[in-house]
Amino acid sequence: MRDSETGGATLDPADWDGFRKFAHGLVDAMIDRLRDAGEGPVWRPIPEAVRVDLAEPAPIEPMPLAVLRTELEERILPYAVGNTHPRFWGWVHGTGTPGGMLAEMVAAAINANCGGRDHVGVYLERVVISWARDWFGWPASAGGLLVSGSSMANLLGLAVARHRHGGGEALRERGLGGQALVAYTSTQAHSSIAKAMEVLGLGREALRGIAVDERHRLDMEALRRRIAEDRALGKRPFAVVATAGAINTGAFDDLGRLAELCAREKLWLHVDGAFGALVRLSPQLAPLAQGIERADSLAFDFHKWLHVPYDAGCILVRDEALLRATFGGRPDYLANVGGLSGGEPWPGDLGIELSRGFRALKIWWTIKEHGARKLGEVIAQNCAQARRLAQILRRNPRIEIAAPVFLNIVCFRWADPQRDAAAQDAMNAEIAVAIQLSGAAVASTTRLNGRLCLRVCITNHRSRDADFDVFADAVDQVGARLEAAPAA
């Protein structure tokens, strides 16, 4: 309907049939993009000219959709991060699915605010939370919330732990009041744990980094000693953060023993299982996460190893009532007087945000479309691919595998005996960047035992054996070329 016919301005199309035709063409193009995800370079840098064009002032007048699509195709689509490509293994990125793309479109059409009220978006979120609760063997009293990712989930989990051990309602009213609360995690924990301690007003110094053992797990004896030392100093230990799938190596802390220790010491056990927790869906890998069913809270992501489109993280808490006690409270204008204002409990009472998107639909869709068994098979497939890649890399005598392949991560480095440690680190960084710039593949880097390594993290359902052969060949070629060049 035209503005002149409605008597006012509208943002709906003036020509619905024309918009429908345009939309069908765009959806077809995006389906083709996913179908052909393995063609072309994995990643390409944004040219300076495109950066300049994108930095234009905000437009005043409308732009025809055909022109907007041209800008999309020329300025946006070619320069994405590349994680839909089968040879993207940098950091920990999921690849998404065509079905997830459709679910995102439907969610945008519904445009629900899932902070509360009585509607299907909130109900479907509870369904997804119940599925996750069952996967991890948690009781019916457990509850949770869909969030942007595990960084936010780790923050919320530690906030509940702080509430539980730091004074409850009095803490919410008056703050910490100088309480010397301290928490513990391994030196291989994700950086979001330290950030959470900062945001919660506890500070980085209140997070004790505990050394890891030869399998990159939190050292239990070192943890016991540090807890005793802190208590002797008048500190108040309140939480242990365990890792299920360490960011550098994929290692798992001993969750069962940590649960026993926390029960004895009366500490909160939070598990950061950003991607590793979902090994529970694979029968052969599930034993790695034994003990996760005893945690007090758990953070994990659907957008990593379940390939739900970004963003889709989750926080689970064993006792949902503690979530409400930590974050609940509603002003008069949000009071439940029945009707649409019902739907208790509101997700907004279980976390920080009141304005929340309809994340549950794409998660629900992905799980319904593929089923937990197939999703678990893809997880196991990635772990087998990591073991195969390590075998291929070992054929080159210059390549050192820097850590055991615990899960889906392969860390390795090119060792050139003619170069000192710093020069070798620089060379390995150059190998990673050169392969990225070539478009052949994307791996990231990290440091293990003080040395820079390439890090291949396989959370990609599109990867095939041939892709790893391409990558290994690229490493061999770039490494040999750099080794032949004089060290800087």
C-alpha positions, -999 to +999 in steps of 0.1 A: +000+000+000+013+034-009+019+062+016-008+083-002-033+055+003-026+050+041-025+087+049+010+083+064+045+071+059+054+034+060+085+013+056+066-015+038+072-019+001+051+002-023+051-028-047+047-061-028+049-082-059+081-064-070+096-069-035+086-106-036+105-111-069+135-093-056+135-113-024+132-146-042+162-137-064+183-127-033+174-160-015+184-179-046+217-161-046+224-169-010+215-206-015+239-207-044+265-190-022+262-218+004+261-246-022+293-233-038+310-224-005+341-243-014+348-224-045+371-194-046+394-181-018+386-188+018+393-152+027+404-120+010+413-087+026+391-057+020+407-034-006+414+002+005+390+015-022+361-006-007+369+006+028+367+042+016+334+035-002+319+019+029+329+048+051+304+071+033+280+094+052+246+080+062+222+084+032+193+109+034+172+096+006+161+060-002+181+037-025+165+014-050+167-023-040+185-032-072+212-007-065+214-019-029+219-055-041+247-044-064+265-027-034+259-059-014+275-080-041+305-057-047+313-044-012+300-069+013+298-105+001+334-109-012+350-098+020+334-119+047+355-138+073+352-170+053+339-194+079+313-209+055+342-223+034+353-259+040+389-249+046+382-224+073+397-236+106+407-204+124+398-197+160+365-216+168+339-206+142+309-226+132+299-228+095+262-223+096+237-242+075+212-234+047+183-244+070+197-221+097+197-193+072+160-199+065+152-199+102+169-166+107+147-151+079+116-164+096+127-151+130+133-117+114+098-118+099+083-126+133+106-100+149+098-111+185+113-095+216+121-126+237+128-107+269+094-118+282+056-119+278+034-149+268+043-158+233+058-187+213+093-172+212+097-174+250+080-208+250+103-222+223+134-209+242+122-230+272+119-260+249+155-256+236+168-252+272+150-284+282+167-303+254+201-290+264+193-299+300+186-334+290+217-337+268+239-329+299+220-351+323+207-322+345+176-323+367+143-308+359+150-280+384+177-267+360+171-236+339+189-213+316+190-187+290+200-182+254+227-155+251+251-141+225+278-166+233+299-183+260+316-150+270+282-137+282+273-172+295+305-173+316+297-139+330+262-149+340+274-182+355+299-165+377+274-138+386+251-165+400+281-180+419+289-146+433+253-142+444+251-176+460+284-172+479+286-135+483+255-125+502+224-130+480+199-102+482+222-081+504+249-083+477+224-069+452+215-041+475+248-031+489+275-047+467+304-068+478+313-047+508+350-056+507+345-093+506+377-110+494+361-135+470+384-156+449+379-180+421+401-206+403+407-217+368+435-232+347+461-212+329+446-226+297+411-211+304+395-187+280+401-150+284+364-143+290+367-158+325+391-130+335+369-104+318+339-117+338+358-112+370+366-077+360+330-069+351+317-084+384+339-061+404+361-089+417+392-080+396+417-101+377+438-106+409+409-126+424+411-152+396+438-177+405+454-192+374+463-228+383+490-246+363+481-275+340+495-311+339+511-329+310+477-333+294+469-296+297+443-302+324+440-281+356+464-296+381+443-309+410+470-309+436+480-273+428+443-263+431+439-279+465+471-262+478+460-228+465+425-230+480+441-239+514+466-210+511+439-185+503+417-196+532+447-192+555+451-157+542+415-148+550+403-150+514+369-165+505+371-191+477+337-192+460+341-208+425+361-231+403+359-226+365+366-259+347+372-261+310+356-286+286+376-282+254+404-258+261+407-230+236+444-237+227+444-275+226+409-289+231+419-305+264+393-313+291+398-307+328+389-337+350+353-326+356+344-355+378+372-350+403+366-312+402+330-318+411+340-339+441+365-313+452+339-285+449+314-305+469+339-310+497+351-274+497+315-260+492+326-242+460+305-234+429+316-254+398+312-236+366+321-253+333+332-233+303+322-258+276+320-233+247+325-260+220+337-290+239+306-296+260+287-308+229+308-340+227+280-353+248+261-358+215+288-383+203+288-417+220+325-422+214+335-388+227+310-383+255+333-399+281+355-368+278+328-348+295+321-372+323+312-352+354+296-323+335+263-335+348+275-325+383+283-288+375+264-259+391+265-239+358+276-245+323+283-222+293+283-235+257+276-224+222+251-236+196+269-215+170+301-234+171+298-272+168+261-273+161+265-247+133+236-226+142+240-191+127+256-166+149+249-157+176+235-185+198+251-192+232+236-207+263+239-206+301+225-234+322+222-233+359+214-264+380+189-245+401+168-220+380+156-203+412+192-190+417+191-174+383+159-156+392+173-146+426+204-132+409+187-112+381+150-111+388+129-080+396+105-061+374+092-025+374+055-016+375+053-011+337+063-048+332+040-062+359+022-095+351-015-086+350-025-115+328-029-118+290+002-110+270+020-098+301+020-133+315+043-161+305+062-166+337+091-167+341+103-141+318+138-146+303+145-110+313+143-122+349+170-148+343+197-125+329+208-090+321+190-082+289+153-074+285+155-067+247+164-101+232+161-116+198+144-148+188+175-170+190+155-202+198+140-206+164+172-212+145+184-236+173+151-255+173+151-256+135+187-270+133+181-297+159+148-307+144+162-307+108+193-328+115+187-346+148+211-350+177+226-382+163+238-367+130+250-336+148+271-358+171+284-377+140+297-344+125+315-336+158+332-370+158+341-366+121+359-333+129+379-350+156+389-378+132+399-352+107+422-336+133+440-368+139+444-374+102+458-339+097+484-344+124+495-376+107+499-358+074+519-329+090+542-354+107+555-365+073+574-333+070+605-335+093+605-298+098+570-298+114+566-304+151+532-312+166+531-289+196+504-306+218+486-339+218+455-340+196+429-343+223+398-334+202+395-313+171+425-290+174+460-295+159+487-271+170+520-273+151+551-253+142+578-252+116+611-257+133+641-243+114+673-251+133+691-223+115+670-197+132+667-187+169+635-189+188+622-154+179+630-159+143+612-192+142+582-176+159+582-149+132+585-175+105+555-195+118+534-163+120+544-156+084+533-191+073+499-186+088+494-151+072+508-162+038+483-191+036+455-168+046+464-142+020+467-169-007+431-179+000+440-215+003+429-220+039+426-202+072+443-213+104+450-191+134+479-189+158+485-193+195+514-198+219+522-231+237+552-233+261+561-198+250+564-207+213+542-194+185+523-222+167+498-225+140+464-237+153+439-256+132+405-259+150+381-280+130+344-270+136+334-274+100+308-298+086+319-290+050+355-301+054+367-332+035+400-351+035+411-333+003+408-300+020+435-310+046+457-322+018+455-288+002+464-272+035+493-295+043+507-289+008+504-251+013+523-254+046+551-274+030+554-249+001+553-217+021+576-231+049+602-243+024+601-210+005+606-190+038+633-213+050+652-208+018+651-171+023+677-155+046+664-149+081+656-112+089 
